[in-house]
């Protein structure tokens, strides 16, 4: 198992990075990316600390810990510059908080994230076919979400991805221990999104491909 969208006490998560990594290691995960919420006020504080703890944990545990960030609720016009800044600070995977239907994310966020070349567009809500085609062209992964609320549109995201060739990835968007996904629950989420048998393995291969690209 792999999870490339998680949160710790660097933003609104309940676990410090060490405990998050340990819990996932015990669950048999091969990799996790720490992607705490940030905007221009906190990016330069959070990313270097995630980088440091990721290096420490990866060298001393069996799980690969990857430094990332989730740009969250920022104006679309700021996304491109913040993606560049995040990468310059050491974020290996940049997630953008997409246009979920359960939060007032600014219109145009999905398009701005894709145009900026973010790695993952998280919970992209009722993403348009036009934006999904662009995601496929630019290699931006669309997220199937295990997070309550955000998961409401998983079926739409999976359908649009199939029609446009956009690649999918499964993440928990975990904020607490209860949010972490077992393999059994992950399989049910994938099935609930309308993906065929073997869908989880395909999404895990997509995650491995993204990690290889990022590192």
C-alpha positions in Angstrom: 0.0 0.0 0.0 1.0 3.6 -0.7 -0.5 6.9 0.5 0.6 10.1 -1.1 -1.8 12.5 0.7 -1.6 12.7 4.5 -1.6 15.3 7.2 0.3 15.7 10.5 0.5 18.2 13.3 2.3 20.5 10.9 -1.2 21.5 9.8 -4.5 20.0 11.0 -3.5 16.3 11.5 -3.5 14.6 14.8 -0.3 12.6 14.5 3.3 13.8 14.5 5.2 12.5 11.4 7.0 9.7 13.3 3.7 8.2 14.6 2.1 8.5 11.2 5.0 6.7 9.6 5.0 4.0 12.3 1.3 3.3 12.1 1.6 2.9 8.3 4.7 0.8 8.6 2.8 -1.6 10.9 0.0 -1.7 8.3 2.5 -2.9 5.7 2.8 0.3 3.6 5.8 0.7 1.4 5.6 4.5 1.1 3.8 7.6 2.5 4.0 11.3 1.5 3.4 13.9 4.1 1.4 16.7 2.5 0.3 19.2 5.1 -1.9 22.1 4.2 -0.1 25.3 3.3 -0.4 28.7 1.6 2.1 31.6 1.1 2.0 32.3 4.9 3.4 28.9 5.9 5.0 27.2 3.0 8.6 28.1 3.9 8.0 27.0 7.5 6.4 23.6 6.8 8.2 22.2 3.8 11.8 22.2 5.3 10.6 20.5 8.4 8.8 17.8 6.5 12.0 17.4 4.4 14.1 16.9 7.5 11.8 14.4 9.3 11.3 12.5 6.0 15.0 12.0 5.6 15.4 10.8 9.2 12.5 8.4 9.1 13.4 7.0 5.6 16.9 6.2 6.9 15.7 4.4 10.0 12.5 2.7 9.2 11.2 0.2 6.5 8.7 2.7 5.0 9.7 5.3 2.5 8.7 8.8 3.7 8.4 11.4 1.0 8.3 15.2 1.7 5.3 16.9 0.1 2.8 19.7 0.6 -0.9 20.4 -0.2 -1.6 23.9 -1.4 -5.0 24.6 0.1 -7.7 27.2 -0.7 -5.2 29.5 -2.3 -6.4 31.9 -5.1 -5.9 30.2 -8.4 -3.7 33.0 -9.7 -1.2 32.1 -6.9 -1.0 28.4 -7.5 1.7 28.3 -10.2 4.2 30.4 -8.2 3.5 28.4 -5.0 4.1 25.1 -6.8 7.5 26.4 -7.9 8.3 27.6 -4.4 7.3 24.3 -2.9 9.6 22.4 -5.2 12.5 24.8 -4.5 12.0 24.2 -0.8 12.3 20.5 -1.2 8.8 19.2 -1.7 9.0 16.1 -3.9 5.3 15.8 -4.4 3.0 18.8 -4.7 -0.7 18.3 -4.1 -3.3 20.9 -4.8 -6.6 20.9 -2.9 -9.1 20.5 -5.7 -12.7 21.7 -6.1 -14.4 19.3 -3.7 -18.1 19.8 -3.5 -18.1 20.0 0.3 -15.9 23.1 0.7 -15.9 26.5 -1.0 -12.8 26.0 -3.1 -12.4 28.9 -5.6 -13.6 28.2 -9.1 -10.7 27.7 -11.5 -8.5 25.9 -8.9 -8.6 22.6 -10.8 -7.4 24.2 -14.0 -4.8 26.3 -12.3 -3.3 23.3 -10.5 -3.1 21.3 -13.7 -1.6 24.1 -15.7 1.0 24.6 -12.9 2.0 21.0 -13.2 1.1 19.9 -9.7 1.7 16.2 -9.2 -1.7 15.4 -7.7 -5.1 17.2 -8.0 -6.8 16.1 -4.8 -10.5 15.4 -4.6 -11.2 17.3 -7.8 -15.0 17.2 -7.4 -17.1 17.5 -10.5 -14.0 18.0 -12.7 -14.8 18.9 -16.3 -13.8 16.7 -19.2 -11.7 19.5 -20.6 -9.7 19.8 -17.4 -9.3 16.0 -17.2 -8.0 15.9 -20.8 -5.4 18.6 -19.8 -4.5 16.5 -16.7 -3.8 13.5 -18.9 -1.7 15.6 -21.3 0.4 17.1 -18.4 0.7 14.0 -16.3 -1.3 15.3 -13.3 -2.8 12.5 -11.3 -6.5 12.8 -10.3 -7.3 11.5 -6.8 -9.8 8.9 -5.7 -10.3 10.0 -2.1 -10.8 8.0 1.0 -11.8 11.1 2.9 -15.4 11.6 4.1 -17.2 14.2 2.0 -14.5 14.5 -0.6 -15.2 10.9 -1.7 -18.8 11.8 -2.8 -17.6 12.4 -6.3 -15.2 9.5 -6.7 -17.5 7.9 -9.2 -17.5 11.0 -11.4 -13.8 11.3 -11.2 -13.2 7.7 -12.2 -15.7 8.0 -15.1 -14.1 11.1 -16.4 -10.6 9.7 -16.1 -11.6 6.6 -18.1 -13.1 8.8 -20.9 -10.0 11.1 -21.1 -7.1 8.9 -20.2 -6.2 10.8 -17.1 -4.4 8.8 -14.5 -5.9 8.0 -11.1 -4.4 7.6 -7.7 -5.9 6.5 -4.4 -5.1 8.4 -1.2 -6.6 8.6 2.3 -6.2 12.3 2.9 -5.7 11.1 6.5 -6.0 13.6 9.4 -6.3 11.0 12.2 -5.4 7.4 12.9 -9.0 6.4 12.0 -8.5 7.7 8.5 -5.7 5.4 7.5 -6.7 2.8 4.9 -6.4 -0.9 5.3 -6.0 -2.8 2.0 -9.5 -4.2 2.4 -11.1 -0.8 2.8 -9.0 0.6 -0.1 -10.3 -2.2 -2.3 -13.9 -1.3 -1.4 -13.3 2.4 -2.1 -12.0 1.6 -5.5 -14.9 -0.8 -6.2 -17.3 1.9 -5.0 -15.8 4.4 -7.4 -16.9 2.0 -10.2 -13.4 0.7 -11.1 -13.0 -2.8 -12.3 -11.4 -5.8 -10.6 -7.7 -5.1 -10.2 -8.3 -1.4 -9.9 -6.4 -1.1 -6.7 -3.3 -2.6 -8.1 -3.5 -0.3 -11.1 -3.8 2.7 -8.8 -0.8 1.5 -6.7 1.2 1.1 -9.9 0.3 4.7 -10.7 1.5 5.8 -7.3 4.8 3.9 -7.8 5.3 5.6 -11.1 4.7 9.0 -9.6 7.2 8.3 -6.8 9.8 7.3 -9.4 9.2 10.5 -11.3 9.3 12.6 -8.2 12.5 11.1 -6.7 
